[in-house]
């Protein structure tokens, strides 16, 4: 990961939800599952796994959830005004969040070291050399 100055500010598109990332993510992953393709309207979605205590949020967020292939609940928080997804979470793991880092003011930390669900990857996308690759969820 690039060395950035922390905290890094982030916000939804309309600015009603704002946050500060206080420290470097645990890791950054690109997910190629069909659900993440729907979410990102692209070939994959980027997630920065962070400790819950390392992010401070302000503003009202709405919630949504679904049951993942694993049987776990995949929760999401998003801005009720612009709909911008802010983070995902597993209710069974309250100590970590899956931050959607594309809405950070400094996106230099977005350098995935892992690609998951490549079994559903778009054929035209080439995964960079030197990253961990998993057919499904590790």
Secondary structure as the mmCIF struct_conf table of DSSP 4:
data_model
#
loop_
_struct_conf.conf_type_id
_struct_conf.id
_struct_conf.beg_label_comp_id
_struct_conf.beg_label_asym_id
_struct_conf.beg_label_seq_id
_struct_conf.end_label_comp_id
_struct_conf.end_label_asym_id
_struct_conf.end_label_seq_id
BEND BEND1 UNK A 6 UNK A 7
STRN STRN1 UNK A 8 UNK A 11
BEND BEND2 UNK A 13 UNK A 17
STRN STRN2 UNK A 18 UNK A 21
BEND BEND3 UNK A 23 UNK A 23
BEND BEND4 UNK A 26 UNK A 26
STRN STRN3 UNK A 27 UNK A 31
BEND BEND5 UNK A 33 UNK A 33
HELX_RH_AL_P HELX_RH_AL_P1 UNK A 34 UNK A 40
TURN_TY1_P TURN_TY1_P1 UNK A 41 UNK A 41
BEND BEND6 UNK A 42 UNK A 43
STRN STRN4 UNK A 45 UNK A 51
HELX_RH_3T_P HELX_RH_3T_P1 UNK A 52 UNK A 54
STRN STRN5 UNK A 55 UNK A 58
BEND BEND7 UNK A 59 UNK A 59
STRN STRN6 UNK A 61 UNK A 67
TURN_TY1_P TURN_TY1_P2 UNK A 69 UNK A 70
BEND BEND8 UNK A 71 UNK A 71
STRN STRN7 UNK A 73 UNK A 79
TURN_TY1_P TURN_TY1_P3 UNK A 80 UNK A 82
STRN STRN8 UNK A 85 UNK A 89
TURN_TY1_P TURN_TY1_P4 UNK A 91 UNK A 92
TURN_TY1_P TURN_TY1_P5 UNK A 94 UNK A 95
STRN STRN9 UNK A 96 UNK A 99
HELX_RH_3T_P HELX_RH_3T_P2 UNK A 101 UNK A 103
STRN STRN10 UNK A 104 UNK A 104
BEND BEND9 UNK A 105 UNK A 105
HELX_RH_3T_P HELX_RH_3T_P3 UNK A 107 UNK A 109
BEND BEND10 UNK A 113 UNK A 113
STRN STRN11 UNK A 114 UNK A 116
HELX_RH_3T_P HELX_RH_3T_P4 UNK A 118 UNK A 120
TURN_TY1_P TURN_TY1_P6 UNK A 123 UNK A 124
HELX_LH_PP_P HELX_LH_PP_P1 UNK A 125 UNK A 128
TURN_TY1_P TURN_TY1_P7 UNK A 129 UNK A 130
BEND BEND11 UNK A 131 UNK A 131
STRN STRN12 UNK A 132 UNK A 133
BEND BEND12 UNK A 135 UNK A 136
#
